[in-house]
């Protein structure tokens, strides 16, 4: 492998439709010769959000991180380290599975819930699989530019990034979800 997409954003192209990756924005957290690991930033999971309501006395959004291991929970946290078990995404954000430390820190007001984004499952690729999908133009790779990973996002994130890319991406941003309707 000559190139890593670690720290980059993947934007699904209209070629991906009808599944969880349709109009997805994926943060690649890890990418090496063994494969890639990422989290979908813009797909809310209402079922898991309801389950997390049991931990907190306020509404919380949980996102589908991807189709793999939906019983696993991941947290992207902004700045304040409240656990020793984490991987740095960049200088401002880290990822952890340490559910006890995160919930405890939020409940004890050591960590603001707005500085945390919760994911159920993850997106994974086998060795060279992601590279092949990029070559087949299933994904557009974008360098991250001032994106707060903990902000609540929905489908408008995909459209907004597509519009900012301009050119043919602008056409895609304004196309219907079902491209056969075009």
C-alpha positions as CSV (number, residue, x, y, z in Angstrom):
1,X,0.0,0.0,0.0
2,X,1.4,3.3,-1.0
3,X,-1.1,5.7,0.4
4,X,-3.3,6.0,3.5
5,X,-6.6,7.8,3.7
6,X,-6.3,8.1,7.5
7,X,-7.8,11.4,8.6
8,X,-9.5,12.0,5.3
9,X,-13.3,12.1,4.5
10,X,-14.9,9.8,2.0
11,X,-18.0,11.2,0.2
12,X,-20.1,8.5,-1.5
13,X,-20.8,9.1,-5.1
14,X,-24.2,8.5,-6.6
15,X,-22.9,5.1,-7.8
16,X,-23.6,3.9,-4.2
17,X,-27.3,3.8,-3.7
18,X,-29.8,1.8,-1.7
19,X,-27.7,0.9,1.3
20,X,-26.2,2.6,4.4
21,X,-23.4,4.2,2.3
22,X,-25.8,6.1,0.0
23,X,-25.0,9.8,0.5
24,X,-22.6,9.0,3.3
25,X,-19.8,11.1,4.7
26,X,-17.2,8.8,6.3
27,X,-14.3,9.8,8.5
28,X,-11.4,7.3,7.9
29,X,-9.9,6.8,11.4
30,X,-7.4,4.1,10.4
31,X,-6.0,2.9,7.0
32,X,-3.0,0.7,6.6
33,X,-2.0,-2.5,4.7
34,X,-4.5,-4.6,6.7
35,X,-7.5,-2.5,5.7
36,X,-9.5,0.6,6.8
37,X,-11.7,1.6,9.7
38,X,-14.1,4.6,9.5
39,X,-17.3,6.1,10.9
40,X,-20.3,7.5,9.0
41,X,-20.8,11.0,10.3
42,X,-24.2,11.8,8.9
43,X,-26.6,8.8,9.5
44,X,-28.6,9.0,12.7
45,X,-29.8,5.8,14.4
46,X,-33.1,6.4,16.1
47,X,-33.3,3.0,17.7
48,X,-29.9,3.3,19.4
49,X,-30.7,6.9,20.3
50,X,-33.7,5.7,22.3
51,X,-31.5,3.1,24.1
52,X,-29.0,5.8,25.2
53,X,-31.9,7.9,26.6
54,X,-31.8,5.4,29.5
55,X,-28.3,6.7,30.5
56,X,-29.1,10.4,30.2
57,X,-32.0,12.5,31.2
58,X,-31.9,14.4,28.0
59,X,-32.1,13.6,24.3
60,X,-29.0,12.1,22.7
61,X,-28.3,11.3,19.1
62,X,-26.5,8.0,18.2
63,X,-25.2,7.6,14.6
64,X,-24.7,4.5,12.5
65,X,-21.0,4.2,12.3
66,X,-21.4,1.6,9.6
67,X,-22.7,-1.9,8.9
68,X,-20.0,-3.8,10.9
69,X,-20.5,-4.9,14.5
70,X,-23.5,-2.7,15.4
71,X,-23.3,-4.0,19.0
72,X,-20.1,-2.0,19.5
73,X,-20.2,1.7,20.5
74,X,-17.6,4.2,19.6
75,X,-17.2,7.8,20.8
76,X,-15.5,10.7,19.0
77,X,-14.6,13.3,21.6
78,X,-13.5,16.8,21.2
79,X,-10.3,17.9,23.1
80,X,-10.8,16.9,26.8
81,X,-9.2,13.5,27.5
82,X,-11.3,11.7,30.1
83,X,-10.0,8.2,29.4
84,X,-6.6,6.6,29.0
85,X,-8.0,4.2,26.3
86,X,-8.2,6.2,23.1
87,X,-6.7,6.8,19.6
88,X,-6.0,10.3,18.4
89,X,-7.8,11.3,15.2
90,X,-5.9,14.6,15.1
91,X,-4.9,17.2,17.7
92,X,-8.5,18.2,18.4
93,X,-10.4,14.9,18.4
94,X,-9.9,11.3,19.6
95,X,-11.9,8.1,19.4
96,X,-12.6,5.6,22.2
97,X,-14.8,2.7,23.1
98,X,-14.5,3.4,26.8
99,X,-18.3,3.8,27.4
100,X,-18.0,3.9,31.2
101,X,-15.5,6.8,31.3
102,X,-17.4,8.8,28.7
103,X,-20.8,8.4,30.4
104,X,-19.3,9.0,33.8
105,X,-17.6,12.2,32.6
106,X,-20.8,13.5,31.0
107,X,-22.9,12.7,34.0
108,X,-20.4,14.4,36.3
109,X,-20.2,17.4,34.1
110,X,-16.5,16.9,33.4
111,X,-17.3,16.6,29.7
112,X,-20.0,18.5,27.7
113,X,-22.3,16.2,25.8
114,X,-21.9,18.5,22.8
115,X,-18.3,17.6,22.6
116,X,-19.1,13.9,22.1
117,X,-20.6,12.0,19.2
118,X,-21.8,8.4,19.7
119,X,-21.7,5.7,17.0
120,X,-23.1,2.3,16.8
121,X,-21.0,0.0,14.6
122,X,-18.3,1.0,12.1
123,X,-17.3,0.9,8.5
124,X,-14.6,-1.5,7.6
125,X,-12.6,-2.5,4.5
126,X,-10.3,-5.4,3.9
127,X,-6.8,-4.9,2.6
128,X,-6.8,-3.0,-0.6
129,X,-10.6,-2.9,-0.7
130,X,-10.9,0.8,0.0
131,X,-8.3,1.6,-2.7
132,X,-10.2,-0.4,-5.2
133,X,-13.5,1.3,-4.4
134,X,-11.8,4.7,-4.7
135,X,-10.4,3.7,-8.1
136,X,-13.9,2.5,-9.2
137,X,-15.1,6.0,-8.2
138,X,-17.5,4.8,-5.5
139,X,-15.9,7.4,-3.1
140,X,-14.5,10.8,-3.5
141,X,-11.6,11.4,-1.0
142,X,-11.6,14.9,0.6
143,X,-9.0,16.4,2.8
144,X,-10.6,17.6,6.1
145,X,-11.2,21.3,6.3
146,X,-12.5,22.6,9.6
147,X,-15.1,19.9,10.1
148,X,-16.3,19.4,13.7
149,X,-16.8,15.7,13.9
150,X,-19.0,16.1,17.0
151,X,-21.6,18.4,15.4
152,X,-25.0,16.8,14.8
153,X,-25.2,16.1,11.1
154,X,-27.6,14.7,8.7
155,X,-27.9,14.4,4.9
156,X,-27.3,18.1,4.5
157,X,-23.6,17.4,5.3
158,X,-23.2,15.2,2.2
159,X,-24.9,17.8,0.0
160,X,-23.0,20.7,1.5
161,X,-19.6,19.1,0.9
162,X,-20.6,18.1,-2.6
163,X,-21.6,21.7,-3.4
164,X,-18.3,23.0,-2.0
165,X,-16.4,20.6,-4.3
166,X,-18.1,22.3,-7.3
167,X,-18.0,21.0,-10.9
168,X,-19.6,17.7,-11.5
169,X,-20.0,17.3,-7.7
170,X,-22.5,20.2,-7.8
171,X,-24.6,18.2,-10.2
172,X,-24.5,15.2,-7.9
173,X,-25.4,17.4,-4.9
174,X,-28.6,18.4,-6.6
175,X,-29.5,15.0,-8.0
176,X,-32.4,13.0,-6.5
177,X,-31.5,10.2,-4.1
178,X,-32.8,7.7,-6.6
179,X,-30.7,8.6,-9.6
180,X,-32.9,6.6,-11.9
181,X,-35.5,9.4,-11.5
182,X,-33.1,11.8,-13.3
